[in-house]
Amino acid sequence: MDAKNIFIACSYYAGRIKWVMIKGNEWNYIGVGDDYNEAKVNKLIERHFSDLEIYLIIDRHNSFPIQTKIAAQSIRGLLNKNDLTLSNKDFTRMIVFNRIGVVKYGERL
């Protein structure tokens, strides 16, 4: 799948995701820049995705497959400039990162 189609599919299915609520809020702080908690993000990614490869979606020109085990490390440099989404290849599980250092995750029911 090319970048544009990955982005379009992600946008379409994101509206159907049931986001996990923790203490009444779907957003959780993971940090940004020097405050970025890579270990926490890596743990969340490992818990949420069982796939070896997932999609990293930035925009319609920059969306591509990435190995799950290096996703948290790859996000570090991108997060302070972009909102990002990680999704499995059938778009049933997603993690959305906001550039202010918060994250939400969920799955399509």
N, CA, C and O atoms as a MOPAC input file, in Angstrom:
PM7 MOZYME 1SCF
protein

 N      0.85000 1    -1.17400 1     0.00000 1
 C      0.00000 1     0.00000 1     0.00000 1
 C      0.89900 1     1.24100 1     0.00000 1
 O      1.88800 1     1.28800 1     0.73200 1
 N      0.56500 1     2.22800 1    -0.80400 1
 C      1.37300 1     3.44000 1    -0.84400 1
 C      0.95200 1     4.40900 1     0.27300 1
 O     -0.06900 1     4.20800 1     0.93000 1
 N      1.74600 1     5.44800 1     0.46900 1
 C      1.54600 1     6.38600 1     1.58600 1
 C      0.16100 1     7.01800 1     1.58500 1
 O     -0.47800 1     7.11700 1     2.63200 1
 N     -0.29600 1     7.43800 1     0.43900 1
 C     -1.60000 1     8.09800 1     0.35300 1
 C     -2.73200 1     7.16300 1     0.77500 1
 O     -3.63000 1     7.57100 1     1.51200 1
 N     -2.69500 1     5.90900 1     0.31300 1
 C     -3.74100 1     4.94800 1     0.66600 1
 C     -3.68200 1     4.54300 1     2.13700 1
 O     -4.72100 1     4.33000 1     2.76100 1
 N     -2.48200 1     4.43700 1     2.69100 1
 C     -2.34300 1     4.16200 1     4.12500 1
 C     -2.98500 1     5.28900 1     4.92100 1
 O     -3.74800 1     5.03900 1     5.85400 1
 N     -2.67700 1     6.53300 1     4.55100 1
 C     -3.22500 1     7.70500 1     5.24600 1
 C     -4.74800 1     7.75000 1     5.14800 1
 O     -5.42800 1     7.98700 1     6.14600 1
 N     -5.28000 1     7.52500 1     3.95800 1
 C     -6.73900 1     7.56500 1     3.75400 1
 C     -7.43300 1     6.47300 1     4.56500 1
 O     -8.44200 1     6.73500 1     5.22000 1
 N     -6.90000 1     5.25200 1     4.52700 1
 C     -7.50000 1     4.14700 1     5.28600 1
 C     -7.44700 1     4.41900 1     6.78600 1
 O     -8.41000 1     4.15600 1     7.50600 1
 N     -6.32300 1     4.94300 1     7.24800 1
 C     -6.17600 1     5.26100 1     8.67100 1
 C     -7.19700 1     6.31800 1     9.09100 1
 O     -7.84800 1     6.18200 1    10.12700 1
 N     -7.33100 1     7.35800 1     8.29200 1
 C     -8.29300 1     8.43000 1     8.60200 1
 C     -9.72000 1     7.89100 1     8.64400 1
 O    -10.51000 1     8.27500 1     9.50600 1
 N    -10.03800 1     7.01600 1     7.72600 1
 C    -11.37300 1     6.43400 1     7.66700 1
 C    -11.67600 1     5.58600 1     8.90500 1
 O    -12.72500 1     5.74000 1     9.53000 1
 N    -10.75700 1     4.70100 1     9.24700 1
 C    -10.99000 1     3.77700 1    10.36400 1
 C    -10.77200 1     4.41200 1    11.73800 1
 O    -11.29100 1     3.89500 1    12.72700 1
 N    -10.03600 1     5.49600 1    11.83100 1
 C     -9.78700 1     6.14400 1    13.12900 1
 C    -11.08900 1     6.57300 1    13.80300 1
 O    -11.18400 1     6.56200 1    15.03000 1
 N    -12.06900 1     6.94300 1    13.02600 1
 C    -13.36700 1     7.34000 1    13.57500 1
 C    -14.15400 1     6.17900 1    14.15100 1
 O    -15.15800 1     6.38800 1    14.83200 1
 N    -13.71700 1     4.96900 1    13.89100 1
 C    -14.41000 1     3.77600 1    14.38300 1
 C    -13.67800 1     3.09600 1    15.54100 1
 O    -14.09400 1     2.03800 1    16.01400 1
 N    -12.60900 1     3.70300 1    15.98200 1
 C    -11.81300 1     3.14400 1    17.08100 1
 C    -12.46200 1     3.48900 1    18.41600 1
 O    -12.87600 1     4.62800 1    18.63300 1
 N    -12.54900 1     2.51700 1    19.29700 1
 C    -13.01300 1     2.73100 1    20.67300 1
 C    -11.76800 1     2.97400 1    21.52200 1
 O    -11.00400 1     2.04800 1    21.79200 1
 N    -11.57000 1     4.21800 1    21.93900 1
 C    -10.36900 1     4.60300 1    22.67900 1
 C    -10.47800 1     4.16200 1    24.13700 1
 O    -11.54200 1     4.26000 1    24.74800 1
 N     -9.38600 1     3.68500 1    24.67500 1
 C     -9.32800 1     3.22500 1    26.06100 1
 C     -9.32700 1     4.43800 1    26.99300 1
 O     -8.54200 1     5.37100 1    26.82000 1
 N    -10.21300 1     4.40700 1    27.97600 1
 C    -10.31100 1     5.49300 1    28.95400 1
 C     -9.57500 1     5.08300 1    30.23200 1
 O     -9.79500 1     3.99500 1    30.76200 1
 N     -8.70500 1     5.96100 1    30.71500 1
 C     -7.99400 1     5.74600 1    31.96900 1
 C     -8.25600 1     6.95200 1    32.85700 1
 O     -7.90900 1     8.08300 1    32.51800 1
 N     -8.87400 1     6.68700 1    33.99600 1
 C     -9.24400 1     7.75500 1    34.92900 1
 C    -10.06700 1     8.84600 1    34.23900 1
 O     -9.85100 1    10.03700 1    34.45900 1
 N    -11.01400 1     8.41400 1    33.40000 1
 C    -11.92600 1     9.33900 1    32.74200 1
 C    -11.34100 1    10.11300 1    31.57600 1
 O    -11.97600 1    11.04700 1    31.08700 1
 N    -10.14800 1     9.75500 1    31.11500 1
 C     -9.51200 1    10.48000 1    30.02500 1
 C     -8.88800 1     9.47600 1    29.05100 1
 O     -8.29600 1     8.48300 1    29.47200 1
 N     -9.02300 1     9.73900 1    27.76100 1
 C     -8.41200 1     8.84300 1    26.77700 1
 C     -6.95500 1     9.20700 1    26.48900 1
 O     -6.21100 1     8.37400 1    25.97100 1
 N     -6.53600 1    10.42400 1    26.81000 1
 C     -5.16200 1    10.87600 1    26.56000 1
 C     -4.28500 1    10.66400 1    27.78600 1
 O     -4.70800 1    10.92500 1    28.91200 1
 N     -3.05400 1    10.18700 1    27.56400 1
 C     -2.07800 1     9.95900 1    28.62900 1
 C     -0.76100 1    10.60900 1    28.23700 1
 O     -0.37900 1    10.59500 1    27.06700 1
 N     -0.07100 1    11.17500 1    29.21000 1
 C      1.18000 1    11.88200 1    28.94000 1
 C      2.34200 1    10.90600 1    28.79400 1
 O      2.53800 1    10.03100 1    29.63700 1
 N      3.11900 1    11.06600 1    27.70600 1
 C      4.31300 1    10.23800 1    27.49200 1
 C      5.55900 1    11.11300 1    27.30300 1
 O      6.67200 1    10.59600 1    27.20700 1
 N      5.37600 1    12.41500 1    27.25100 1
 C      6.49900 1    13.33000 1    27.12700 1
 C      6.84200 1    13.64000 1    25.68800 1
 O      6.39500 1    12.97600 1    24.75200 1
 N      7.65800 1    14.68300 1    25.54600 1
 C      8.13300 1    15.11300 1    24.23500 1
 C      9.52800 1    15.69700 1    24.41100 1
 O      9.84800 1    16.22700 1    25.47600 1
 N     10.35300 1    15.60500 1    23.38500 1
 C     11.72700 1    16.11400 1    23.48800 1
 C     12.51900 1    15.32700 1    24.51500 1
 O     12.50200 1    14.09600 1    24.50900 1
 N     13.22200 1    16.04100 1    25.40700 1
 C     14.02600 1    15.38400 1    26.44500 1
 C     13.16900 1    14.64800 1    27.47200 1
 O     13.66500 1    13.77200 1    28.18000 1
 N     11.89200 1    14.99900 1    27.55500 1
 C     10.97300 1    14.39800 1    28.51200 1
 C     10.30700 1    13.12500 1    27.97400 1
 O      9.57600 1    12.45800 1    28.70700 1
 N     10.54700 1    12.78800 1    26.71900 1
 C      9.93600 1    11.63000 1    26.06100 1
 C     10.32000 1    10.33800 1    26.78000 1
 O     11.50200 1    10.03900 1    26.94600 1
 N      9.31700 1     9.58100 1    27.20100 1
 C      9.53100 1     8.33200 1    27.94000 1
 C      9.47400 1     7.15600 1    26.96300 1
 O      8.43200 1     6.52300 1    26.79400 1
 N     10.60800 1     6.87600 1    26.32800 1
 C     10.67400 1     5.83000 1    25.30700 1
 C     10.31700 1     4.45800 1    25.86200 1
 O      9.67200 1     3.66400 1    25.17700 1
 N     10.72500 1     4.17200 1    27.08300 1
 C     10.42000 1     2.87200 1    27.69400 1
 C      8.90700 1     2.69300 1    27.85800 1
 O      8.37900 1     1.61300 1    27.59300 1
 N      8.22200 1     3.72900 1    28.28500 1
 C      6.76400 1     3.67700 1    28.46600 1
 C      6.06300 1     3.48300 1    27.11300 1
 O      5.12200 1     2.69800 1    26.99900 1
 N      6.53400 1     4.20300 1    26.10300 1
 C      5.95000 1     4.08400 1    24.76600 1
 C      6.21000 1     2.69500 1    24.20000 1
 O      5.31300 1     2.08200 1    23.62100 1
 N      7.41900 1     2.20000 1    24.36200 1
 C      7.75700 1     0.86600 1    23.86500 1
 C      6.87700 1    -0.20500 1    24.51900 1
 O      6.41200 1    -1.12700 1    23.84900 1
 N      6.65700 1    -0.08000 1    25.80600 1
 C      5.81100 1    -1.02700 1    26.53600 1
 C      4.36800 1    -0.98100 1    26.01600 1
 O      3.73300 1    -2.02100 1    25.84400 1
 N      3.86000 1     0.22400 1    25.76800 1
 C      2.51200 1     0.38800 1    25.23700 1
 C      2.40000 1    -0.24600 1    23.84700 1
 O      1.42900 1    -0.94700 1    23.55900 1
 N      3.38300 1    -0.00200 1    22.99800 1
 C      3.37800 1    -0.55900 1    21.64000 1
 C      3.42500 1    -2.08300 1    21.69400 1
 O      2.67700 1    -2.74700 1    20.97700 1
 N      4.28200 1    -2.63700 1    22.52400 1
 C      4.39400 1    -4.09700 1    22.63900 1
 C      3.10000 1    -4.72100 1    23.14700 1
 O      2.70600 1    -5.79300 1    22.68800 1
 N      2.43500 1    -4.05500 1    24.09600 1
 C      1.17100 1    -4.56500 1    24.64100 1
 C      0.04700 1    -4.48700 1    23.61400 1
 O     -0.79900 1    -5.37800 1    23.53300 1
 N      0.04800 1    -3.41800 1    22.83800 1
 C     -1.07700 1    -3.14100 1    21.94500 1
 C     -0.98600 1    -3.87500 1    20.59800 1
 O     -2.01200 1    -4.24300 1    20.02300 1
 N      0.22200 1    -4.08700 1    20.10100 1
 C      0.40100 1    -4.72800 1    18.79400 1
 C      1.15300 1    -6.04100 1    18.93500 1
 O      2.19400 1    -6.10400 1    19.58800 1
 N      0.62000 1    -7.08700 1    18.32000 1
 C      1.31800 1    -8.37100 1    18.29900 1
 C      2.04000 1    -8.58400 1    16.96800 1
 O      2.76900 1    -9.56300 1    16.80500 1
 N      1.83800 1    -7.67300 1    16.02200 1
 C      2.43100 1    -7.78700 1    14.69500 1
 C      3.91700 1    -7.43000 1    14.71600 1
 O      4.36600 1    -6.63900 1    15.54500 1
 N      4.67300 1    -8.02600 1    13.79100 1
 C      6.08600 1    -7.68600 1    13.64900 1
 C      6.27500 1    -6.36800 1    12.91900 1
 O      7.28100 1    -5.68500 1    13.10700 1
 N      5.29400 1    -6.00800 1    12.07500 1
 C      5.37100 1    -4.77200 1    11.30700 1
 C      4.03500 1    -4.04500 1    11.40400 1
 O      2.97300 1    -4.66100 1    11.32000 1
 N      4.10100 1    -2.73400 1    11.58100 1
 C      2.91200 1    -1.89700 1    11.67900 1
 C      3.11400 1    -0.68400 1    10.77200 1
 O      4.19400 1    -0.49300 1    10.21500 1
 N      2.07700 1     0.12800 1    10.62800 1
 C      2.19400 1     1.35200 1     9.85000 1
 C      2.49600 1     2.53400 1    10.76300 1
 O      1.92600 1     2.65400 1    11.84700 1
 N      3.39400 1     3.40100 1    10.31600 1
 C      3.64000 1     4.70100 1    10.94100 1
 C      3.04700 1     5.72400 1     9.99700 1
 O      3.50000 1     5.86700 1     8.86100 1
 N      2.02700 1     6.44200 1    10.46800 1
 C      1.30900 1     7.39700 1     9.63200 1
 C      1.59000 1     8.80900 1    10.12900 1
 O      1.27800 1     9.14900 1    11.27000 1
 N      2.17700 1     9.61900 1     9.27100 1
 C      2.46900 1    11.01400 1     9.59600 1
 C      1.52900 1    11.92700 1     8.80700 1
 O      0.81700 1    12.74900 1     9.38300 1
 N      1.53600 1    11.77100 1     7.49200 1
 C      0.64000 1    12.52200 1     6.61000 1
 C      0.46700 1    11.72700 1     5.32200 1
 O      0.94800 1    10.59900 1     5.22200 1
 N     -0.21100 1    12.30200 1     4.34000 1
 C     -0.50700 1    11.55600 1     3.11800 1
 C      0.72100 1    11.28100 1     2.25900 1
 O      0.66500 1    10.46400 1     1.34000 1
 N      1.82900 1    11.95800 1     2.55200 1
 C      3.06400 1    11.73000 1     1.80600 1
 C      4.07700 1    10.90400 1     2.60300 1
 O      5.00700 1    10.34300 1     2.02500 1
 N      3.90500 1    10.82800 1     3.89600 1
 C      4.83000 1    10.12700 1     4.78700 1
 C      4.08700 1     9.12800 1     5.66500 1
 O      3.80200 1     9.40600 1     6.82900 1
 N      3.78400 1     7.99000 1     5.11400 1
 C      3.14100 1     6.88700 1     5.82900 1
 C      3.74300 1     5.60700 1     5.27000 1
 O      3.78400 1     5.40500 1     4.05700 1
 N      4.21100 1     4.74500 1     6.16900 1
 C      4.97000 1     3.58000 1     5.70300 1
 C      5.01300 1     2.49600 1     6.77100 1
 O      4.77100 1     2.76300 1     7.94800 1
 N      5.32700 1     1.25400 1     6.34600 1
 C      5.48800 1     0.16500 1     7.31800 1
 C      6.78100 1     0.35800 1     8.11600 1
 O      7.77600 1     0.87500 1     7.60700 1
 N      6.73700 1    -0.06900 1     9.36700 1
 C      7.90300 1     0.01300 1    10.24500 1
 C      7.89900 1    -1.20800 1    11.15100 1
 O      6.83500 1    -1.72600 1    11.48900 1
 N      9.06300 1    -1.66700 1    11.54200 1
 C      9.13400 1    -2.78700 1    12.47300 1
 C      8.62300 1    -2.33000 1    13.83500 1
 O      8.99100 1    -1.26000 1    14.31800 1
 N      7.79000 1    -3.13200 1    14.43600 1
 C      7.19000 1    -2.78800 1    15.72600 1
 C      8.25600 1    -2.52700 1    16.79000 1
 O      8.10600 1    -1.62000 1    17.60900 1
 N      9.32100 1    -3.31000 1    16.78100 1
 C     10.33300 1    -3.19500 1    17.83000 1
 C     11.13200 1    -1.89000 1    17.77800 1
 O     11.76100 1    -1.52900 1    18.77200 1
 N     11.12700 1    -1.17200 1    16.65300 1
 C     11.86300 1     0.10200 1    16.59000 1
 C     10.94400 1     1.31900 1    16.51200 1
 O     11.41800 1     2.44300 1    16.34200 1
 N      9.64400 1     1.10600 1    16.63300 1
 C      8.67800 1     2.20500 1    16.49400 1
 C      8.87000 1     3.29600 1    17.55000 1
 O      8.87800 1     4.47900 1    17.21200 1
 N      9.02200 1     2.92200 1    18.80900 1
 C      9.17100 1     3.91400 1    19.88400 1
 C     10.40700 1     4.78100 1    19.66700 1
 O     10.37100 1     5.99000 1    19.89600 1
 N     11.48000 1     4.17200 1    19.23400 1
 C     12.71900 1     4.89800 1    18.96700 1
 C     12.54300 1     5.83600 1    17.76500 1
 O     13.04100 1     6.96100 1    17.78700 1
 N     11.85400 1     5.39100 1    16.73500 1
 C     11.64300 1     6.18900 1    15.53200 1
 C     10.74600 1     7.39900 1    15.80000 1
 O     10.92400 1     8.45600 1    15.19500 1
 N      9.80000 1     7.24200 1    16.69100 1
 C      8.85700 1     8.31600 1    17.00600 1
 C      9.54700 1     9.48600 1    17.70800 1
 O      9.16100 1    10.64000 1    17.51800 1
 N     10.55400 1     9.19400 1    18.50900 1
 C     11.23500 1    10.21900 1    19.31300 1
 C     11.56500 1    11.48100 1    18.50800 1
 O     11.23800 1    12.58400 1    18.94500 1
 N     12.19000 1    11.34400 1    17.37000 1
 C     12.59900 1    12.49500 1    16.57800 1
 C     11.48100 1    13.17200 1    15.81300 1
 O     11.61200 1    14.32900 1    15.41300 1
 N     10.39000 1    12.46600 1    15.60700 1
 C      9.27900 1    12.99800 1    14.82000 1
 C      8.20800 1    13.68500 1    15.65300 1
 O      7.48700 1    14.55100 1    15.15900 1
 N      8.11000 1    13.29900 1    16.90100 1
 C      6.96300 1    13.68000 1    17.72900 1
 C      6.86000 1    15.17300 1    18.00800 1
 O      5.74900 1    15.69900 1    18.07300 1
 N      7.96400 1    15.86300 1    18.17400 1
 C      7.85400 1    17.28300 1    18.52400 1
 C      7.40200 1    18.14800 1    17.34900 1
 O      7.08500 1    19.32200 1    17.54100 1
 N      7.36600 1    17.58600 1    16.12400 1
 C      6.95400 1    18.35400 1    14.94900 1
 C      5.65900 1    17.85300 1    14.32500 1
 O      5.03100 1    18.56600 1    13.54300 1
 N      5.25800 1    16.63700 1    14.66100 1
 C      4.12200 1    16.01400 1    13.97700 1
 C      3.19900 1    15.27600 1    14.93600 1
 O      3.62400 1    14.79100 1    15.98500 1
 N      1.92800 1    15.20000 1    14.55700 1
 C      1.02200 1    14.24300 1    15.17000 1
 C      1.23800 1    12.94200 1    14.40800 1
 O      1.38500 1    12.96300 1    13.18600 1
 N      1.26100 1    11.82600 1    15.09600 1
 C      1.56800 1    10.53500 1    14.48600 1
 C      0.52200 1     9.49700 1    14.86800 1
 O     -0.14200 1     9.61300 1    15.89800 1
 N      0.38900 1     8.49800 1    14.03400 1
 C     -0.46400 1     7.36100 1    14.35300 1
 C      0.29000 1     6.08600 1    14.02600 1
 O      0.96800 1     6.00000 1    13.00200 1
 N      0.17000 1     5.10800 1    14.89000 1
 C      0.63800 1     3.75500 1    14.60800 1
 C     -0.60700 1     2.90400 1    14.43900 1
 O     -1.57000 1     3.04100 1    15.19400 1
 N     -0.58600 1     2.02500 1    13.44500 1
 C     -1.73500 1     1.15900 1    13.20300 1
 C     -1.25100 1    -0.20300 1    12.73600 1
 O     -0.22200 1    -0.32200 1    12.07000 1
 N     -2.01900 1    -1.23400 1    13.10300 1
 C     -1.72500 1    -2.53200 1    12.51400 1
 C     -2.19300 1    -2.48700 1    11.06300 1
 O     -2.86300 1    -1.53900 1    10.65500 1
 N     -1.84700 1    -3.49800 1    10.29200 1
 C     -2.08000 1    -3.43600 1     8.84900 1
 C     -3.53900 1    -3.58400 1     8.43200 1
 O     -3.87900 1    -3.28500 1     7.28800 1
 N     -4.39800 1    -4.03100 1     9.32200 1
 C     -5.82300 1    -4.07500 1     8.97300 1
 C     -6.60500 1    -2.93700 1     9.64500 1
 O     -7.83500 1    -2.91800 1     9.60600 1
 N     -5.89700 1    -2.00800 1    10.25000 1
 C     -6.46400 1    -0.78200 1    10.83200 1
 C     -7.51600 1    -1.06200 1    11.90900 1
 O     -8.49500 1    -0.32500 1    12.03700 1
 N     -7.30600 1    -2.12800 1    12.68000 1
 C     -8.22800 1    -2.43700 1    13.78000 1
 C     -7.67500 1    -1.98600 1    15.12800 1
 O     -8.43100 1    -1.88300 1    16.09400 1
 N     -6.38000 1    -1.71500 1    15.21600 1
 C     -5.75400 1    -1.24300 1    16.45600 1
 C     -4.89000 1    -0.04200 1    16.12000 1
 O     -4.10300 1    -0.07500 1    15.17300 1
 N     -5.04200 1     1.02300 1    16.90400 1
 C     -4.28000 1     2.23900 1    16.64800 1
 C     -3.77700 1     2.86100 1    17.93500 1
 O     -4.37700 1     2.71700 1    19.00000 1
 N     -2.65900 1     3.55600 1    17.80700 1
 C     -2.12700 1     4.41000 1    18.85900 1
 C     -1.89400 1     5.77200 1    18.20600 1
 O     -1.20400 1     5.86700 1    17.19100 1
 N     -2.46300 1     6.81300 1    18.78100 1
 C     -2.34500 1     8.16500 1    18.24000 1
 C     -1.49600 1     9.00700 1    19.18400 1
 O     -1.76900 1     9.08000 1    20.38300 1
 N     -0.46400 1     9.64200 1    18.63300 1
 C      0.44000 1    10.50000 1    19.39000 1
 C      0.20800 1    11.94500 1    18.97600 1
 O      0.18000 1    12.25800 1    17.78500 1
 N      0.04400 1    12.81900 1    19.94900 1
 C     -0.07900 1    14.24100 1    19.67100 1
 C      1.25700 1    14.90700 1    19.96000 1
 O      1.95500 1    14.51200 1    20.89300 1
 N      1.61700 1    15.90400 1    19.17600 1
 C      2.93700 1    16.53700 1    19.29500 1
 C      3.18500 1    17.20500 1    20.64700 1
 O      4.32400 1    17.56500 1    20.94300 1
 N      2.15700 1    17.37900 1    21.47400 1
 C      2.37700 1    17.96200 1    22.80400 1
 C      2.78000 1    16.90800 1    23.83400 1
 O      2.96900 1    17.22000 1    25.01000 1
 N      2.91200 1    15.63500 1    23.37500 1
 C      3.41200 1    14.58800 1    24.26700 1
 C      2.35700 1    13.74000 1    24.93300 1
 O      2.59400 1    13.18000 1    26.00400 1
 N      1.19000 1    13.63600 1    24.31500 1
 C      0.13900 1    12.77600 1    24.85600 1
 C     -0.19700 1    11.69400 1    23.83500 1
 O      0.05900 1    11.84600 1    22.64100 1
 N     -0.77600 1    10.59900 1    24.32600 1
 C     -1.07600 1     9.45300 1    23.48900 1
 C     -2.42300 1     8.86200 1    23.88000 1
 O     -2.81500 1     8.90400 1    25.04700 1
 N     -3.13300 1     8.30700 1    22.89000 1
 C     -4.35100 1     7.53000 1    23.16200 1
 C     -4.27700 1     6.28300 1    22.29600 1
 O     -3.63900 1     6.27900 1    21.24300 1
 N     -4.94100 1     5.22300 1    22.75500 1
 C     -4.90700 1     3.97500 1    22.01100 1
 C     -6.25000 1     3.25800 1    22.12100 1
 O     -7.01800 1     3.48500 1    23.05700 1
 N     -6.51200 1     2.40400 1    21.16300 1
 C     -7.76000 1     1.66300 1    21.18200 1
 C     -7.85000 1     0.72000 1    20.01300 1
 O     -6.89700 1     0.53000 1    19.25700 1
 N     -9.04400 1     0.12100 1    19.88000 1
 C     -9.25800 1    -0.81900 1    18.78900 1
 C    -10.66400 1    -0.71000 1    18.27200 1
 O    -11.56700 1    -0.22600 1    18.95300 1
 N    -10.83200 1    -1.17100 1    17.04800 1
 C    -12.14500 1    -1.19000 1    16.40700 1
 C    -12.89900 1    -2.40600 1    16.89300 1
 O    -12.35000 1    -3.50700 1    16.92900 1
 N    -14.13400 1    -2.22000 1    17.26300 1
 C    -14.94000 1    -3.34100 1    17.75700 1
 C    -15.80400 1    -3.92500 1    16.68100 1
 O    -16.54400 1    -4.87600 1    16.93100 1

